[in-house]
Amino acid sequence: MPIARAEINGIAGSFLIDTGASFVTLSPSFAAMAKPTYIKAGPVELQTANGNANGTLATVDLITLSGLSAAGLPTVVASKQLGDGIDGLLGMSFLSRFTILLEDEQLSLTARALKTDQ
């Protein structure tokens, strides 16, 4: 999986681009810095490539990646670290807002045109 530098709530980190993940997922240590807004709900179970894990639902105000931004994103804060040097996963709650192109081992995102009611 490709790794990208992104900012979440103004805090820079290293994130796996994971089209198989439903949500943006933050490690507990990164979440402590980025300060997501936790949703008052019970824990959620995550099915990962490394087995099952638990997490807490939250939202983040802003994610910025290579000049592209998205606001008000559903997020999960994992109960354990995600791997050495990995602050989280950029899952489909972020990626679905863009057009994704994988070509010659390069991943590119472009903003989608806003739909207007006409």
PABA-794567 format. One record per residue (C-alpha): residue number from 0; y, z negated, x; residue in one letter. Coordinates in steps of 0.2 Angstrom, whole numbers, plus 5000, padded with zeros to 4 digits. Example, Ala and Ser with C-alpha at 12.3 -4.5 7.8 and 13.67 -1.06 7.14 Angstrom:
% PABA-794567
{i:0	c2:4978	c3:4961	c1:5062	aa:A}
{i:1	c2:4995	c3:4964	c1:5068	aa:S}
END
This chain:
% PABA-794567
{i:0	c2:5000	c3:5000	c1:5000	aa:M}
{i:1	c2:5017	c3:5004	c1:5006	aa:P}
{i:2	c2:5029	c3:4989	c1:5011	aa:I}
{i:3	c2:5047	c3:4990	c1:5007	aa:A}
{i:4	c2:5062	c3:4979	c1:5011	aa:R}
{i:5	c2:5071	c3:4974	c1:4995	aa:A}
{i:6	c2:5083	c3:4961	c1:4988	aa:E}
{i:7	c2:5079	c3:4950	c1:4974	aa:I}
{i:8	c2:5094	c3:4940	c1:4967	aa:N}
{i:9	c2:5103	c3:4944	c1:4984	aa:G}
{i:10	c2:5088	c3:4938	c1:4995	aa:I}
{i:11	c2:5080	c3:4951	c1:5006	aa:A}
{i:12	c2:5061	c3:4951	c1:5008	aa:G}
{i:13	c2:5046	c3:4962	c1:5012	aa:S}
{i:14	c2:5037	c3:4968	c1:4997	aa:F}
{i:15	c2:5021	c3:4978	c1:4993	aa:L}
{i:16	c2:5024	c3:4993	c1:4982	aa:I}
{i:17	c2:5010	c3:4990	c1:4970	aa:D}
{i:18	c2:5008	c3:5002	c1:4955	aa:T}
{i:19	c2:4992	c3:4992	c1:4950	aa:G}
{i:20	c2:5002	c3:4976	c1:4947	aa:A}
{i:21	c2:5010	c3:4974	c1:4930	aa:S}
{i:22	c2:5024	c3:4963	c1:4935	aa:F}
{i:23	c2:5035	c3:4960	c1:4950	aa:V}
{i:24	c2:5026	c3:4945	c1:4959	aa:T}
{i:25	c2:5035	c3:4933	c1:4970	aa:L}
{i:26	c2:5027	c3:4921	c1:4983	aa:S}
{i:27	c2:5031	c3:4903	c1:4980	aa:P}
{i:28	c2:5041	c3:4902	c1:4996	aa:S}
{i:29	c2:5052	c3:4917	c1:4992	aa:F}
{i:30	c2:5054	c3:4911	c1:4974	aa:A}
{i:31	c2:5061	c3:4895	c1:4981	aa:A}
{i:32	c2:5075	c3:4905	c1:4990	aa:M}
{i:33	c2:5078	c3:4919	c1:4976	aa:A}
{i:34	c2:5078	c3:4906	c1:4962	aa:K}
{i:35	c2:5071	c3:4916	c1:4947	aa:P}
{i:36	c2:5073	c3:4909	c1:4930	aa:T}
{i:37	c2:5057	c3:4901	c1:4924	aa:Y}
{i:38	c2:5051	c3:4904	c1:4906	aa:I}
{i:39	c2:5044	c3:4888	c1:4898	aa:K}
{i:40	c2:5026	c3:4894	c1:4895	aa:A}
{i:41	c2:5009	c3:4889	c1:4902	aa:G}
{i:42	c2:5002	c3:4896	c1:4918	aa:P}
{i:43	c2:4996	c3:4914	c1:4918	aa:V}
{i:44	c2:4980	c3:4920	c1:4926	aa:E}
{i:45	c2:4983	c3:4935	c1:4938	aa:L}
{i:46	c2:4969	c3:4947	c1:4943	aa:Q}
{i:47	c2:4972	c3:4952	c1:4961	aa:T}
{i:48	c2:4963	c3:4962	c1:4974	aa:A}
{i:49	c2:4959	c3:4946	c1:4982	aa:N}
{i:50	c2:4952	c3:4938	c1:4966	aa:G}
{i:51	c2:4960	c3:4927	c1:4952	aa:N}
{i:52	c2:4976	c3:4917	c1:4955	aa:A}
{i:53	c2:4988	c3:4907	c1:4944	aa:N}
{i:54	c2:5006	c3:4910	c1:4942	aa:G}
{i:55	c2:5022	c3:4906	c1:4931	aa:T}
{i:56	c2:5032	c3:4918	c1:4921	aa:L}
{i:57	c2:5050	c3:4920	c1:4926	aa:A}
{i:58	c2:5064	c3:4933	c1:4926	aa:T}
{i:59	c2:5075	c3:4939	c1:4940	aa:V}
{i:60	c2:5093	c3:4944	c1:4938	aa:D}
{i:61	c2:5093	c3:4959	c1:4950	aa:L}
{i:62	c2:5081	c3:4969	c1:4962	aa:I}
{i:63	c2:5089	c3:4981	c1:4974	aa:T}
{i:64	c2:5078	c3:4994	c1:4984	aa:L}
{i:65	c2:5085	c3:5008	c1:4994	aa:S}
{i:66	c2:5101	c3:5009	c1:4984	aa:G}
{i:67	c2:5092	c3:5008	c1:4967	aa:L}
{i:68	c2:5094	c3:4993	c1:4956	aa:S}
{i:69	c2:5087	c3:4985	c1:4941	aa:A}
{i:70	c2:5092	c3:4970	c1:4931	aa:A}
{i:71	c2:5084	c3:4957	c1:4920	aa:G}
{i:72	c2:5066	c3:4960	c1:4926	aa:L}
{i:73	c2:5050	c3:4950	c1:4920	aa:P}
{i:74	c2:5042	c3:4942	c1:4935	aa:T}
{i:75	c2:5028	c3:4931	c1:4940	aa:V}
{i:76	c2:5029	c3:4917	c1:4953	aa:V}
{i:77	c2:5012	c3:4916	c1:4961	aa:A}
{i:78	c2:5004	c3:4898	c1:4964	aa:S}
{i:79	c2:5000	c3:4903	c1:4982	aa:K}
{i:80	c2:5006	c3:4914	c1:4996	aa:Q}
{i:81	c2:5002	c3:4932	c1:4995	aa:L}
{i:82	c2:4999	c3:4936	c1:5013	aa:G}
{i:83	c2:5006	c3:4935	c1:5030	aa:D}
{i:84	c2:5024	c3:4942	c1:5030	aa:G}
{i:85	c2:5023	c3:4947	c1:5012	aa:I}
{i:86	c2:5036	c3:4940	c1:5000	aa:D}
{i:87	c2:5029	c3:4948	c1:4984	aa:G}
{i:88	c2:5024	c3:4963	c1:4975	aa:L}
{i:89	c2:5035	c3:4976	c1:4967	aa:L}
{i:90	c2:5025	c3:4980	c1:4951	aa:G}
{i:91	c2:5027	c3:4990	c1:4936	aa:M}
{i:92	c2:5040	c3:4979	c1:4928	aa:S}
{i:93	c2:5052	c3:4986	c1:4941	aa:F}
{i:94	c2:5044	c3:5003	c1:4946	aa:L}
{i:95	c2:5042	c3:5009	c1:4928	aa:S}
{i:96	c2:5061	c3:5010	c1:4927	aa:R}
{i:97	c2:5061	c3:5025	c1:4940	aa:F}
{i:98	c2:5052	c3:5041	c1:4944	aa:T}
{i:99	c2:5039	c3:5038	c1:4957	aa:I}
{i:100	c2:5034	c3:5052	c1:4969	aa:L}
{i:101	c2:5020	c3:5050	c1:4983	aa:L}
{i:102	c2:5020	c3:5065	c1:4994	aa:E}
{i:103	c2:5014	c3:5067	c1:5012	aa:D}
{i:104	c2:5012	c3:5048	c1:5013	aa:E}
{i:105	c2:5030	c3:5045	c1:5008	aa:Q}
{i:106	c2:5034	c3:5036	c1:4993	aa:L}
{i:107	c2:5051	c3:5040	c1:4984	aa:S}
{i:108	c2:5059	c3:5032	c1:4969	aa:L}
{i:109	c2:5073	c3:5041	c1:4959	aa:T}
{i:110	c2:5083	c3:5034	c1:4945	aa:A}
{i:111	c2:5078	c3:5040	c1:4928	aa:R}
{i:112	c2:5092	c3:5047	c1:4917	aa:A}
{i:113	c2:5098	c3:5035	c1:4904	aa:L}
{i:114	c2:5093	c3:5040	c1:4886	aa:K}
{i:115	c2:5106	c3:5040	c1:4873	aa:T}
{i:116	c2:5105	c3:5040	c1:4854	aa:D}
{i:117	c2:5111	c3:5056	c1:4848	aa:Q}
END
